[in-house]
Amino acid sequence: MGNLKVTPLNAEHRALGAKMVDFGGWDMPVQYTSILDEHIAVRTRAGLFDVSHMGEIWIEGPKALDLVQRLSSNDASKLAVGQIHYAGLLTGDGCFVDDMLVHKMADDRYLLVVNASNTDKDFAWVQKNAKGFDAKVTNASPQTAQIAIQGPKAVEILQPLVPDADLSAVKYYWFTYGTLLGEKRLLARTGYTGEDGYEIYLPPSKAAELWRLLLERGKSQGLIPAGLGARDTLRLEACMALYGNDIDDTTTVLEADLGWILKLNKGCDFNGKAALEKQKAAGVERKLVAFELTERGIPRHGMECYSGGKKVGHVTSGTQAPFLKKPLGMCYLPTALSQPGATFEVDIRGKRVPAKVVPKPHYKRTK
């Protein structure tokens, strides 16, 4: 493994025979049986994911909200205690340092959950921006494990283990607390799969015990462990952006078609506001779109896109979708080509395969 970081569940993955890969400096399971089996399990039953590599940054103090507002594209003043929203952690150019989930724990306490490979960079950025604010910033990632149970049977499997919390009553993108393994745990009804489920936060010392307990209790209902491969195909079907592929520090919130997490009128200045106001007024020149191939082929990250014989973009994420059973992906295209129904071509190993822009998301669960 060399210098790879490991989660508290590393031994569990190896005992289950997982195929391990280097994922942003972490030794992580890409699959246990097959990406197809694990993907279908999450769509139809339930899957269990180790997401302990994710980053957790706490912002606390009298000016905690003011600092979150400076950092974020979204408007945290609209959050109620117990509520979560998706946001961009922005540069001064309106691009992404990262994307994140903002949890309002109290009026003076917020939890930012960020991407694993970006945690150190994000923490440094938050600390830099915290100068002058009466707020304490803490990187609690090393003290935090996270397990995600996702799928239509996820709540049914988890509920008997948390008798003091009504998990079905918690709305999507809200959180609660429940006693699990003898202690109160943070249980967030969030995920990165397009399915229902919970992300459970707990100390690393308890992670393996909970992992084994959930697999045992959920076995009769078809719960299986799932790796990063299925997590990627699931989030792509749901058109959830992946940092480093679909968004990065060269793509703005507006170009990423994430205008719904941009609150230009939230009543305060924030990183990237001026640049994004200017871009909105002028109009974006490119936009992140969802597409499907209309002939055989599999689109992959980095493949070039063409229209009228000219290169117009590249595939940011692509796959043969396991549940939808068709080749699809996301890419940046000129705004003139960004409307559903527009056609272009993807260069797959020298062959230009026809594709069409389709509405987002590719997949939306039935509630």
Stockholm file with secondary structure:
# STOCKHOLM 1.0

chainA/1-367         MGNLKVTPLNAEHRALGAKMVDFGGWDMPVQYTSILDEHIAVRTRAGLFDVSHMGEIWIEGPKALDLVQRLSSNDASKLAVGQIHYAGLLTGDGCFVDDMLVHKMADDRYLLVVNASNTDKDFAWVQKNAKGFDAKVTNASPQTAQIAIQGPKAVEILQPLVPDADLSAVKYYWFTYGTLLGEKRLLARTGYTGEDGYEIYLPPSKAAELWRLLLERGKSQGLIPAGLGARDTLRLEACMALYGNDIDDTTTVLEADLGWILKLNKGCDFNGKAALEKQKAAGVERKLVAFELTERGIPRHGMECYSGGKKVGHVTSGTQAPFLKKPLGMCYLPTALSQPGATFEVDIRGKRVPAKVVPKPHYKRTK
#=GR chainA/1-367 SS CTTCBCCTTHHHHHHTTCEEEEETTEEEEEESSCHHHHHHHHHHSEEEEECTTSEEEEEESTTHHHHHHHHBSSCGGGCCTTBEEEEEEECTTSBEEEEEEEEEEETTEEEEEECGGGHHHHHHHHHHHTTTSSCEEEECGGGCEEEEEESTTHHHHHGGGCTTSCGGGSCTTBEEEEEETTEEEEEECCCSSSSCEEEEEECHHHHHHHHHHHHHHHGGGTEEECCHHHHHHHHHHTTCCCBTTTBCTTSBTTTTTCGGGCCTTSSSCCTTHHHHHHHHHHCCSEEEEEEEESSSCCCCTTCEEEETTEEEEEEEEEEECTTTCSEEEEEEEEGGGCSTTCEEEEEETTEEEEEEEECSCSCCCCC
#=GC SS_cons         CTTCBCCTTHHHHHHTTCEEEEETTEEEEEESSCHHHHHHHHHHSEEEEECTTSEEEEEESTTHHHHHHHHBSSCGGGCCTTBEEEEEEECTTSBEEEEEEEEEEETTEEEEEECGGGHHHHHHHHHHHTTTSSCEEEECGGGCEEEEEESTTHHHHHGGGCTTSCGGGSCTTBEEEEEETTEEEEEECCCSSSSCEEEEEECHHHHHHHHHHHHHHHGGGTEEECCHHHHHHHHHHTTCCCBTTTBCTTSBTTTTTCGGGCCTTSSSCCTTHHHHHHHHHHCCSEEEEEEEESSSCCCCTTCEEEETTEEEEEEEEEEECTTTCSEEEEEEEEGGGCSTTCEEEEEETTEEEEEEEECSCSCCCCC
//
